[in-house]
Amino acid sequence: MSIPGTPRLVPLAGGQHQSSDPYPQEILLEVGVTRLGEPVVAEVVVEPEGRVTLRGLDTVVVDGGPVTETVLIHGNRISLPQGDVVFQAEKEDDDGGRQGGEELGKGDKAYDTLNRG
């Protein structure tokens, strides 16, 4: 399984990240091990083929449940002593929609039926 985009951890407001604080920086994840927490409570392991695993040095909370190890998927929320982060793996510039400028032909169901003559 390869990651479709740029794997990163994005901090959320709350916990020690208050909305009045300077915006906390996201953590870009590269192949190898990234340690999380202060003191360190977990490690994120990114394998060369794209698999991303979270290993807790003790039990860690992911999406509200305790785990010691799990494969991360886009949208997982990880609770750390400094505040929660969300694992994101989509491309940073992916808007998820049409590119725009596509034209519909007369045979298409979404053909403009208004008489603009």
Backbone as a printed PyTorch tensor [residue, N CA C, xyz], in Angstrom:
tensor([[[  0.8450,  -1.1710,   0.0000],
         [  0.0000,   0.0000,   0.0000],
         [  0.8930,   1.2380,   0.0000]],

        [[  0.7030,   2.1060,  -0.9520],
         [  1.5030,   3.3260,  -0.9660],
         [  0.6230,   4.5110,  -0.5750]],

        [[  1.2630,   5.5150,  -0.0600],
         [  0.5560,   6.7130,   0.3670],
         [  0.2480,   7.5460,  -0.8710]],

        [[ -1.0060,   7.9830,  -1.0400],
         [ -1.3640,   8.7280,  -2.2330],
         [ -0.8500,  10.1490,  -2.2850]],

        [[ -0.3520,  10.6700,  -1.2030],
         [  0.0580,  12.0680,  -1.2030],
         [  1.1980,  12.3400,  -0.2620]],

        [[  1.0970,  13.4290,   0.4660],
         [  2.1440,  13.8880,   1.3680],
         [  1.7670,  13.5150,   2.8000]],

        [[  2.3810,  12.4560,   3.3900],
         [  2.0010,  12.0830,   4.7570],
         [  2.4940,  13.1150,   5.7610]],

        [[  1.5920,  13.5240,   6.6710],
         [  1.9460,  14.5340,   7.6570],
         [  0.9940,  14.4540,   8.8420]],

        [[  1.4100,  15.0490,   9.9450],
         [  0.5760,  15.1660,  11.1370],
         [  0.2350,  16.6370,  11.3020]],

        [[ -1.0500,  16.9370,  11.3720],
         [ -1.5240,  18.3140,  11.4520],
         [ -2.1010,  18.5480,  12.8480]],

        [[ -1.5350,  19.4930,  13.6200],
         [ -2.0410,  19.7800,  14.9690],
         [ -3.4420,  20.3760,  14.9400]],

        [[ -4.2280,  20.0390,  15.9560],
         [ -5.5670,  20.5880,  16.1130],
         [ -5.5890,  21.5390,  17.2960]],

        [[ -6.4610,  22.5200,  17.2590],
         [ -6.6290,  23.4080,  18.4130],
         [ -7.2270,  22.5990,  19.5550]],

        [[ -6.8510,  22.9360,  20.7540],
         [ -7.3240,  22.2080,  21.9250],
         [ -6.1250,  21.6090,  22.6420]],

        [[ -6.3250,  21.0250,  23.8000],
         [ -5.1970,  20.5130,  24.5610],
         [ -4.2750,  21.6620,  24.8740]],

        [[ -3.0040,  21.5310,  24.6070],
         [ -2.0740,  22.6220,  24.8270],
         [ -1.9990,  23.5600,  23.6270]],

        [[ -2.6620,  23.1840,  22.5010],
         [ -2.7130,  24.0570,  21.3310],
         [ -3.9690,  24.9100,  21.4530]],

        [[ -3.8640,  26.0990,  21.9680],
         [ -5.0130,  26.9850,  22.1090],
         [ -5.1740,  27.8200,  20.8410]],

        [[ -6.3840,  28.2470,  20.5750],
         [ -6.6340,  29.0080,  19.3450],
         [ -5.8820,  30.3320,  19.3330]],

        [[ -5.4860,  30.8520,  20.4940],
         [ -4.7530,  32.1160,  20.5330],
         [ -3.2470,  31.9190,  20.3190]],

        [[ -2.7640,  30.6690,  20.4040],
         [ -1.3400,  30.3930,  20.1870],
         [ -0.9960,  30.5790,  18.7200]],

        [[  0.2890,  30.8190,  18.4250],
         [  0.6840,  30.7960,  17.0180],
         [  0.3410,  29.4190,  16.4490]],

        [[ -0.0750,  29.4030,  15.2010],
         [ -0.5130,  28.1350,  14.6090],
         [  0.6080,  27.1070,  14.6830]],

        [[  0.3630,  25.9730,  15.3430],
         [  1.4030,  24.9520,  15.4350],
         [  1.7250,  24.3980,  14.0510]],

        [[  2.9720,  24.0670,  13.8400],
         [  3.4250,  23.5820,  12.5430],
         [  3.0940,  22.1120,  12.3560]],

        [[  2.7020,  21.7630,  11.1250],
         [  2.4830,  20.3580,  10.8290],
         [  3.8330,  19.6550,  10.7420]],

        [[  3.8140,  18.3590,  10.9450],
         [  5.0270,  17.5520,  10.9080],
         [  4.9910,  16.7250,   9.6290]],

        [[  5.8880,  17.0050,   8.6980],
         [  5.9830,  16.1980,   7.4890],
         [  6.6650,  14.8830,   7.8380]],

        [[  6.1090,  13.7870,   7.3520],
         [  6.6520,  12.4670,   7.6560],
         [  7.4280,  11.9480,   6.4610]],

        [[  8.6580,  11.5420,   6.7050],
         [  9.5050,  10.9790,   5.6610],
         [  9.8190,   9.5400,   6.0140]],

        [[ 10.3730,   8.7960,   5.0680],
         [ 10.7380,   7.4080,   5.3200],
         [ 11.6660,   7.3550,   6.5280]],

        [[ 11.3310,   6.4810,   7.4570],
         [ 12.1060,   6.3600,   8.6880],
         [ 11.2030,   6.5080,   9.9000]],

        [[ 11.7880,   6.8810,  11.0330],
         [ 11.0700,   6.9730,  12.2980],
         [ 10.9830,   8.4290,  12.7540]],

        [[  9.7710,   8.8550,  13.1280],
         [  9.5470,  10.1830,  13.7090],
         [  8.9980,   9.9710,  15.1150]],

        [[  9.6430,  10.5620,  16.0960],
         [  9.2150,  10.4210,  17.4920],
         [  8.2150,  11.5200,  17.8420]],

        [[  7.1790,  11.1330,  18.6130],
         [  6.1040,  12.0560,  18.9570],
         [  5.9940,  12.2400,  20.4620]],

        [[  5.7000,  13.4610,  20.8740],
         [  5.4520,  13.7610,  22.2800],
         [  6.6860,  14.2680,  22.9890]],

        [[  6.4250,  14.8970,  24.1140],
         [  7.5020,  15.4220,  24.9550],
         [  7.1010,  15.1730,  26.3940]],

        [[  7.4880,  14.1130,  27.0250],
         [  8.4480,  13.1190,  26.5780],
         [  7.8630,  12.2420,  25.4640]],

        [[  8.7210,  11.5200,  24.7660],
         [  8.3150,  10.6950,  23.6330],
         [  7.3350,   9.6150,  24.1040]],

        [[  6.1610,   9.5760,  23.4590],
         [  5.1460,   8.5870,  23.8060],
         [  4.8580,   7.6170,  22.6670]],

        [[  5.2820,   7.9880,  21.4460],
         [  5.0000,   7.1440,  20.2860],
         [  5.9990,   7.4310,  19.1740]],

        [[  6.0200,   6.5170,  18.2110],
         [  6.8560,   6.6780,  17.0220],
         [  6.0010,   6.4070,  15.7920]],

        [[  6.2070,   7.2060,  14.7540],
         [  5.5680,   6.9670,  13.4650],
         [  6.6420,   6.4100,  12.5490]],

        [[  6.3790,   5.2340,  11.9800],
         [  7.3370,   4.5770,  11.0990],
         [  6.7810,   4.6190,   9.6800]],

        [[  7.5120,   5.2730,   8.7610],
         [  7.1310,   5.3170,   7.3540],
         [  8.0800,   4.3860,   6.6090]],

        [[  7.5050,   3.3410,   6.0060],
         [  8.3010,   2.3720,   5.2590],
         [  8.4810,   2.8480,   3.8210]],

        [[  9.5420,   2.4040,   3.1450],
         [  9.8060,   2.8490,   1.7720],
         [  8.6370,   2.6240,   0.8140]],

        [[  7.8500,   1.5560,   1.0130],
         [  6.7260,   1.2990,   0.1060],
         [  5.4890,   2.1170,   0.4600]],

        [[  5.5580,   2.9200,   1.5410],
         [  4.4820,   3.8500,   1.8500],
         [  3.6210,   3.5110,   3.0390]],

        [[  3.7830,   2.3580,   3.6330],
         [  2.9890,   2.0060,   4.8190],
         [  3.4220,   2.8720,   5.9910]],

        [[  2.4420,   3.4120,   6.7490],
         [  2.7250,   4.2730,   7.8980],
         [  2.1430,   3.6020,   9.1410]],

        [[  3.0110,   3.3170,  10.1100],
         [  2.6030,   2.6340,  11.3300],
         [  2.8870,   3.5270,  12.5320]],

        [[  1.9470,   3.5530,  13.4720],
         [  2.1400,   4.2590,  14.7340],
         [  2.4050,   3.2080,  15.8030]],

        [[  3.5230,   3.3570,  16.5150],
         [  3.8690,   2.4550,  17.6120],
         [  3.9280,   3.2650,  18.8980]],

        [[  3.1300,   2.8720,  19.8710],
         [  3.1630,   3.5470,  21.1580],
         [  4.2380,   2.9500,  22.0430]],

        [[  5.0010,   3.7890,  22.7250],
         [  5.9630,   3.2790,  23.6920],
         [  5.2000,   2.7590,  24.9030]],

        [[  4.0030,   3.2330,  25.0740],
         [  3.0170,   2.7420,  26.0220],
         [  1.7230,   2.7570,  25.2060]],

        [[  0.5780,   2.7280,  25.8070],
         [ -0.6730,   2.8010,  25.0590],
         [ -0.9110,   4.2350,  24.6020]],

        [[ -1.3290,   4.3910,  23.3330],
         [ -1.6220,   5.6950,  22.7430],
         [ -3.0880,   5.6810,  22.3250]],

        [[ -3.7180,   6.8550,  22.3140],
         [ -5.1250,   6.9490,  21.9140],
         [ -5.2010,   7.4020,  20.4580]],

        [[ -5.8510,   6.5630,  19.6240],
         [ -6.0730,   6.8860,  18.2150],
         [ -7.5710,   6.7770,  17.9630]],

        [[ -8.1600,   7.8510,  17.4600],
         [ -9.6050,   7.9010,  17.1930],
         [-10.4200,   7.5040,  18.4230]],

        [[ -9.9630,   7.9100,  19.6070],
         [-10.7020,   7.6840,  20.8340],
         [-10.4760,   6.3410,  21.5030]],

        [[ -9.6970,   5.4560,  20.8740],
         [ -9.4550,   4.1390,  21.4630],
         [ -7.9820,   3.8890,  21.7000]],

        [[ -7.6560,   3.1290,  22.7590],
         [ -6.2500,   2.8570,  23.0610],
         [ -5.6540,   1.8140,  22.1150]],

        [[ -4.4350,   2.0600,  21.6610],
         [ -3.7050,   1.1100,  20.8060],
         [ -2.2410,   1.1050,  21.2230]],

        [[ -1.5480,   0.0260,  20.9050],
         [ -0.1050,   0.0090,  21.0890],
         [  0.5910,   0.0610,  19.7370]],

        [[ -0.1120,  -0.3950,  18.6690],
         [  0.4270,  -0.3000,  17.3130],
         [ -0.7240,  -0.3600,  16.3260]],

        [[ -0.6620,   0.4840,  15.2880],
         [ -1.7010,   0.5000,  14.2660],
         [ -1.1480,   1.0820,  12.9690]],

        [[ -1.7290,   0.6650,  11.8460],
         [ -1.4070,   1.2640,  10.5520],
         [ -2.2940,   2.4960,  10.4250]],

        [[ -1.6940,   3.6400,  10.1290],
         [ -2.4530,   4.8890,  10.0350],
         [ -3.1210,   5.0190,   8.6750]],

        [[ -4.3140,   5.5910,   8.6920],
         [ -5.0240,   5.9310,   7.4680],
         [ -5.4080,   7.4020,   7.5440]],

        [[ -5.6560,   7.9930,   6.4010],
         [ -5.9990,   9.4110,   6.3280],
         [ -7.1520,   9.7210,   7.2800]],

        [[ -6.9730,  10.7330,   8.1290],
         [ -8.0160,  11.1700,   9.0360],
         [ -7.8940,  10.6530,  10.4620]],

        [[ -6.9580,   9.7120,  10.7250],
         [ -6.7830,   9.2380,  12.1070],
         [ -6.4130,  10.3960,  13.0210]],

        [[ -7.0490,  10.4540,  14.2000],
         [ -6.7470,  11.4800,  15.2020],
         [ -5.9420,  10.8290,  16.3130]],

        [[ -4.7690,  11.3920,  16.5890],
         [ -3.8440,  10.8450,  17.5740],
         [ -3.7530,  11.8280,  18.7320]],

        [[ -3.9940,  11.3350,  19.9480],
         [ -3.9130,  12.1840,  21.1420],
         [ -2.5160,  12.0930,  21.7390]],

        [[ -1.8670,  13.2480,  21.8810],
         [ -0.5320,  13.3430,  22.4570],
         [ -0.5870,  14.2520,  23.6790]],

        [[  0.4150,  14.1890,  24.5570],
         [  0.4260,  15.0740,  25.7300],
         [  0.3650,  16.5550,  25.3560]],

        [[  0.9350,  16.9460,  24.2040],
         [  0.9500,  18.3530,  23.7920],
         [ -0.3150,  18.7590,  23.0490]],

        [[ -1.1940,  17.8330,  22.7420],
         [ -2.4130,  18.1230,  21.9960],
         [ -2.6230,  17.0850,  20.9080]],

        [[ -3.7780,  17.1240,  20.3040],
         [ -4.1240,  16.1460,  19.2760],
         [ -3.5850,  16.5550,  17.9080]],

        [[ -3.2750,  15.5310,  17.1000],
         [ -2.8690,  15.7380,  15.7130],
         [ -3.7020,  14.8070,  14.8360]],

        [[ -3.8470,  15.1710,  13.5730],
         [ -4.5620,  14.3410,  12.6080],
         [ -3.5800,  13.9000,  11.5390]],

        [[ -3.6160,  12.5960,  11.2120],
         [ -2.7720,  12.0730,  10.1440],
         [ -3.4490,  12.3720,   8.8210]],

        [[ -2.7240,  13.0290,   7.9240],
         [ -3.2410,  13.3210,   6.5910],
         [ -2.2800,  12.7630,   5.5600]],

        [[ -2.8460,  12.1910,   4.5060],
         [ -2.0040,  11.5590,   3.5010],
         [ -2.3660,  11.9670,   2.0810]],

        [[ -3.3510,  12.8400,   1.9030],
         [ -3.6940,  13.2670,   0.5500],
         [ -2.6930,  14.3150,   0.0770]],

        [[ -2.6950,  14.5720,  -1.2050],
         [ -1.8280,  15.6220,  -1.7350],
         [ -2.2680,  16.9500,  -1.1470]],

        [[ -1.3030,  17.7970,  -0.7850],
         [ -1.6320,  19.0790,  -0.1560],
         [ -2.4380,  19.9790,  -1.0690]],

        [[ -2.2520,  19.8690,  -2.3940],
         [ -2.9610,  20.7440,  -3.3160],
         [ -4.1590,  20.0640,  -3.9590]],

        [[ -4.5820,  18.9010,  -3.4410],
         [ -5.6980,  18.1590,  -4.0080],
         [ -7.0100,  18.7860,  -3.5590]],

        [[ -7.7910,  19.3250,  -4.4990],
         [ -9.0740,  19.9090,  -4.1320],
         [-10.2010,  18.8970,  -4.2360]],

        [[ -9.8870,  17.7040,  -4.7710],
         [-10.8700,  16.6360,  -4.8300],
         [-11.9870,  16.8520,  -5.8270]],

        [[-11.9140,  17.8580,  -6.6460],
         [-13.0160,  18.1430,  -7.5630],
         [-12.5790,  18.1720,  -9.0050]],

        [[-13.4600,  18.6900,  -9.8440],
         [-13.1830,  18.7990, -11.2700],
         [-12.0830,  19.8160, -11.5150]],

        [[-11.4430,  19.6640, -12.6220],
         [-10.3940,  20.6030, -13.0140],
         [-10.9820,  21.8760, -13.5950]],

        [[-12.2000,  21.7930, -14.0900],
         [-12.8210,  22.9590, -14.7200],
         [-12.5060,  22.9900, -16.1950]],

        [[-13.3960,  23.5690, -16.9570],
         [-13.1740,  23.6850, -18.3920],
         [-13.6010,  22.4650, -19.1870]],

        [[-14.0710,  21.4020, -18.5020],
         [-14.5200,  20.2360, -19.2370],
         [-15.8160,  20.5850, -19.9510]],

        [[-15.9360,  20.1420, -21.1870],
         [-17.1470,  20.4130, -21.9350],
         [-17.9880,  19.1550, -22.0020]],

        [[-19.2930,  19.3160, -21.9500],
         [-20.2010,  18.1950, -22.0550],
         [-20.7180,  18.1150, -23.4760]],

        [[-20.7830,  16.8930, -23.9950],
         [-21.2980,  16.6840, -25.3360],
         [-22.8090,  16.5390, -25.3410]],

        [[-23.4230,  16.5170, -26.5150],
         [-24.8760,  16.4280, -26.6100],
         [-25.4020,  15.1130, -26.0680]],

        [[-24.6000,  14.0690, -26.0820],
         [-25.0450,  12.7690, -25.5890],
         [-24.9250,  12.6190, -24.0870]],

        [[-24.2910,  13.5630, -23.4300],
         [-24.1070,  13.4710, -21.9790],
         [-25.4150,  13.7810, -21.2520]],

        [[-25.6610,  13.0670, -20.1360],
         [-26.8790,  13.2650, -19.3570],
         [-26.9600,  14.6680, -18.7760]],

        [[-25.8300,  15.2600, -18.4830],
         [-25.8400,  16.5850, -17.8640],
         [-25.8400,  17.6960, -18.9240]],

        [[-26.2520,  17.3650, -20.1340],
         [-26.2710,  18.3260, -21.2260],
         [-27.1980,  19.4880, -20.8810]],

        [[-26.7620,  20.6760, -21.1940],
         [-27.5420,  21.8980, -20.9170],
         [-28.7790,  21.9010, -21.8080]],

        [[-29.9570,  21.7260, -21.2250],
         [-31.1660,  21.6480, -22.0170],
         [-31.8710,  22.9860, -22.1750]],

        [[-31.3490,  24.0350, -21.5900],
         [-31.9820,  25.3460, -21.7260],
         [-31.8410,  25.8500, -23.1610]],

        [[-32.8550,  26.5130, -23.6400],
         [-32.7980,  27.0910, -24.9790],
         [-32.1950,  28.4750, -24.8240]],

        [[-30.9480,  28.5730, -25.1130],
         [-30.2620,  29.8530, -24.9470],
         [-30.1010,  30.5490, -26.2950]],

        [[-30.8700,  30.1240, -27.2740],
         [-30.7900,  30.5560, -28.6350],
         [-30.8530,  31.9560, -28.9010]]])
